[in-house]
Amino acid sequence: MAIVGALLGWVLGSFSETALFLGGAVGLCIGWALRRAMRIEIVRETAVLSAEVALLRAHVNELMDAPRYRTDGVADVEVRTTPSAIEPLVAEPLTATVAPEVVSQREAPTDFDTPADSLAAADRRWRSPPSGDRAAASVTAPAEPREPGWLASGVAAARGWLFGGNTIVRLGLVILFVGLSFLASYAAAAGLFPIEFRLAVVGLFGIALLGIGFRTRTKRPDFALALQGGGVAIIYLTLFGAARFYDLVPLSAAFVLMIAVCALGCALALLQRSQALAVTAFAGGFAVPLLLGGEGGNALGLFGYGTILNLAILFIARARTWRVLNLVGFFATFGIASLWGATAYRPEHFLIAQIFLIVSVLIYVVTAVLYTRATPGKFGNAVDTTLLFGPALAGFGLEVALIGDRPFGSAFAALGFAALYLGVSLVARRRQRGGQQEGLRVMNEAMLAIGIGFVTMAIPLALGARWTSAAWALEGAGAFWVGMRQARWMPRLFGLALQVFATLLYLGTLDDNIAALPFANPAFVGAILVALGWFATAWFAWEPIAPGETRLARTYARGEAVIATPAFLTGFAAWWIGWLMEATRLYPAVERSLSPVPVFSANVQILLAMLAYLVSAAAFQTIARRRDWPVAAWPARVSVGALWIGFVGQADRGGTVLSSPGCFLWIVALAVYGWMLFRSDRDDVATPGTRAVASASHVAGVWLAVVLLADMLWFGIDRAALWSTAWNEVTFLAGAVAVLAGLTLWAGPALRGDRAGTRWPLDRHAVDYAWTAAVPIALGIFSGAAAIALFSSGDTAPLPFVPVLNPVDVMVALAAGVLLLWRRAVLAADAVPAGAALLASKRIWLPIAVLGFVAANGAWLRTAHHLAGVAWEADTLLGNALVETGMAILWTVIALTLMVVAHRRATRSLWLAGASLLGATVVKLLVVDLYATGGGARIIAFIAVGMLMLLVGYLAPLPPKVVSDDAERGVEA
C-alpha cells in the first residue's frame, strides 16, 4: 500500500518528489491499518489452535521421550507407528479436538512462504521442548497480546514491512521508484526524450518487473510477488498518465487496457494464492473509474464495470477467504457509488443506479456468508462484521437517497433490507438444522438482528407514532417469544426494552382522539395492540424460563422471574386506556372553523370508562379461572376503585347516579362488580393477602353505597330545588343512617350463632360488614348528627316548621337510635370483634349523652328561631332573654329526668351526672341570667328552676351506695 500510495501521489502530483513521499506516507498509514486489522483477526482465530497444537506436541514429546522410541546417537528420530506404540496416545483423552480441515487450512503455506520455509515451520511446529522442562508442554491458551499505542503500532508496521520477509527487495523497490521519479523529472525538465518515449519506457519497465516476477514465482515466491505487485502498479499508472494528462491513449482504450491489467493481476493472484497481489490488482481496477471516468456521465458503463469487478471478488470468495480483498471491494464500490451519487446523479439514472445498488448489496452479503462458512473460529465460524453490517448501513443510506422523496420510500427500503437479511437467516437456519454448517449460529443471529432492526425501522418510517408503538409492542413480544424458545436472554431483554419504549412512545403521543369511525382509529387500536404485546409477554413469562450459563444470563433471569405480574398489569392499563380513548372520542368537525364534537357527554364518558374497566376485569377474571392464570384476576380484586373513580368523576362534572342514561350504566356496573366479588371469594386461594384484599373490596363497596344513596337523595333535592333548606343538610346523614341500619339488621344476626348456614357474603364477611365497614359510618353519623343539631337552622320549606318533628330533629333522633341499635348488635355477637370492647364500657355513654344534650339545645334554638322570630346568629341567640330562660328550664328538666331515672335504677353515677347539670343550671342563673335578663323572663326562670329542684328533691333523692358482698360480711362480723 505504501508503494501504491507513492505511485499515485507521484502521478497526481505531476511527478514531483514531494507528492511521491506524501503518497507513500498515506499509503503506509492505510497499509498499517489493514495489517493491524488482519493481525488482530489472526490472533483471535489462532488462539484456540495454538492450545490444540500445544496439546498435540505434549503427547508427541511423551512418545519421543519413551526408551523404546529413542535412538541414541542418531540424528534422525524414527518413530515406529505400530498399534502398540500409539496405544497410550489413544487411551488418554484429549481436551481439544482439531478438525482435519482446520489443521490443513491453518498449516497451509502463506502467500510469501517458500517450500523450505514451510518445512522448517512444520519442523518447529512439532519439535519437542527441552528435556526436563515438562511444564513448558502444559496446555494453556496464549494470552491475547496487549494492543500497543498508535505511534508504536505505526513504527512497528513500517519496520515489519521493511525488514520482514525479503527486506532487500522491498527496500530496493522503494529506491527504484524514487530513482525513476528523479529520472522522469530530469528528462521532462531537460526535454531529452518525447513524452511518448518516457511513458513507454516506464510501461515496459513495469511489464519487465511483472515478467521477472512471474518467472521466479516458484524459486523465490516472496521476491516474485513483490516484483509482480510493483509491475502491476507501474502499468496502471502509466496508462493513467498517458490517457489523462497527455491524451496519448483514448480514454476508452485506456479503460479497456486497465480492465485487462486488473484481470491479469487477479489471475496471477489466484494462480499463486497471493492476497496481496489480488488487492493490488483490484485496487487499481476500482481506481480506473476515478482516474479515467471524466464527469461520470456514462452511468451504465460505470456501474457495469463495477458489477464485473464485484462478481470477480465474489468468484474469488468462493475459493479464498481473503478478507482484505473483500473489504477493498466493499469500500471501493460503495465509496465510488456515494461519490457519483453526490456529484453526477440525475433522475434519468434512477433505474440503473437502483439495479447496481441491489446487485452490489446482494454480492457483498453473499460474500459475507461465504467468508463465514469457510472460516472456523473458537465459538463457531468467524463472522466478518464489516461485510455483515456494512452493506446494510451503506446500502440503506444510498437507497434512501434514491427513493426517500417518494411516498413511503424509506419504509419500503427498510422492508426490502429486512426481507433480504431475514431470508438469508432463514436459509442458513434450515441448513443448520439439516446438519450443514453447524458453526453459522453467530451469523444467523446477526442476520436475524439486522432484519428485525430494519422491520423496526420501517414502522416509524411508514406509520404514525401510535401505529409505530403498537407495531413495536407486538415485535417486542415476538422477540421475547423467540428468546424463550431458544433459551437465550438477550432477545428476551430486547423484547422487553422494545415494549417499554413502545408504551412510553404511545403515552407520549396521547392527545384528543379525533376519529369518525369507532374502534378503527389509531388511538384505540394502538393501545389495544400495545396491551396484547404485554399480555403475550406476561403469558410467556408466567412459566419459569431456564436461565443461561453466563453470569449476565443468570443475573437477568433473577429479574425476569418477577416480570410476569408487572407485564400483565401494564398490559391491562394499556387495554383500559384504549377503551378510555374510545369513550372520549371526538367526531371531526364538518368545517375547519368548527371544533370537534364529543360523541358522548362528559358524564357518560366517565361512566363508559368505568364500565369498560369492570367488564374487562370480569373477562380477565374468567380467563384466570379457566387458564389457571392468577395474575389475570388482579384487576377484578380492585374493581371497587373503578366505581369510586367513576362516582367522583361524575360528581365533579355535575352528574348524578339517577340521571339518564347514567342510571342504567350504574346498574350494569354494580351488577358486574357484585358478580366479580362473588367469583373472587369463590375462586381465589385463601391467603392472608387475598383475604385482606377481598375484605377491603367489600368494605369499600359498603362505603360506596353510602355516597350512592346520598347522591340519589341529592338528585331529589335538585329536582325540588331545596338546596338552601334543611332537607339538603340532612341528605348525607340520611344515607349513612339508612346504610348503617341496613347493615345492623342484615349482618348483625350473622354475628350470632353458626355462620355456616348463612349465604354469601355473610358466611365469610359478616364481621367486615357489621364491624369493619360500620365503624367509620358510625363515627360519621355521630359527627354529622352533632354538627347538624348544633348548626342547622332547620328550614323546612316548603313545609311549615314543627318543633321536634322537623327534618333535623327527626334525623338526629334516628341517628342516635341507629347507633344504639348497632352497638347492641355488635355486643350480642358470639365473638366480639377486635376493638369492640369499648362499646361495652360505661365510657361510651358519655359521647351519647353529649349528643343528646346538644340535640336538645339545638331543638330549642331552632324553635325559638322559627316561632319567636329570633335571628339565627350566635350573638343574637345567646343574648336573647327568651332563649336564655328556655335553656335554663330545659337544662333543669334534663337534670330532673336523669336524676329520676337514676333513682329508680339505683344508679348513683347517673344521679350525680344529673346533679352536675342541675348545678350548672344554678350557676348559669346566678352568673348569666341574673344580670343579662330582666323583667318577666328572669322571674320565670328563677321560679321554674326552683320548683323543679324541689320536685327533684322529692322524687329523686340520692341513691345509696352499692356495698360489695365482702364489705357486708365484714360489717356483720
ABEGO torsion letter per residue (X at the ends): XAAAAAAAAAAAAGGBAAAAAAAAAAAAAAAAAAAAAAAAAAAAAAAAAAAAAAAAAAAAAAAAABAAABBBGBABBBBBBBAAAAAAAAABBBABBBBAAAAAAAABBBAABBAAAAAAAAAAAABBBBBGBAAAABBBBBBBBBBBBAAAAAAAAAAAAAABEBAAAAAAAAAAAAAAAAAAAAAAAAGABBAAAAAAAAAAAAAAAAAAAAAAAAABAAAAAAAAAAAAAAAAAAAAAAAAAAGABBAAAAAAAAAAAAAAAAAAAAAAGBAAAAAAAAAAAAAAAAAAAEAGABAAAAAAAAAAAAAAAAAAAAABBBAAAAAAAAAAAAAAAAAAAAAABBAAAAAAAAAAAAAAAAAAAAAAAAAAAABBBABEBBBBAAAAAAAAAAAAAAAAAAAAABBGAAAAAAAAAAAAAAAAAAAAAAAAAAGBGAAAAAAAAAAAAAAAAAAAAAAAAABBAAAAAAAAAAAAAAAAAAAAAAGBAAAAAAAAAAAAAAAAAAAAABBBBBBABBGBBAAAAAAAAAAAAAAAAAAAAABBBBBBABAAAAAAAAAAAAAAAAAAAAAAAAAAAAAAAAAABBBBBABAABBBBBABBAAAAAAAAAAAAAAAAAAAAAAAAAAGBAAAAAAAAAAAAAAAAAAAAAAAAGBBAABOAAAAAAAAAAAAAAAAAAAAAAABBBBAAAAAAAAAAAAAAAAAAAAAAAAAAAAAAAAAGAAABAAAAAAAAAAAAAAAAAAAAAAAAAABEBAAABBOAAAAAAAAAAAAAAAAAAAAAAAAAAAAAAABAGBAOABBBBBGBBAAAAAAAAAAAAAAAAAAAAAABABBBBGAAAAABAAAAAAAAAAAAAAAAAAAAAAAAAAAGBBBBAAAAAABAAAAAAAAAAAAAAAAAAAAAAAAAGBAAAAAAAAAAAAAAAAAAAAAAAAABBEAAAAAAAAAAAAAAAAAAAABBBBBBBBBAAAAAAAAX
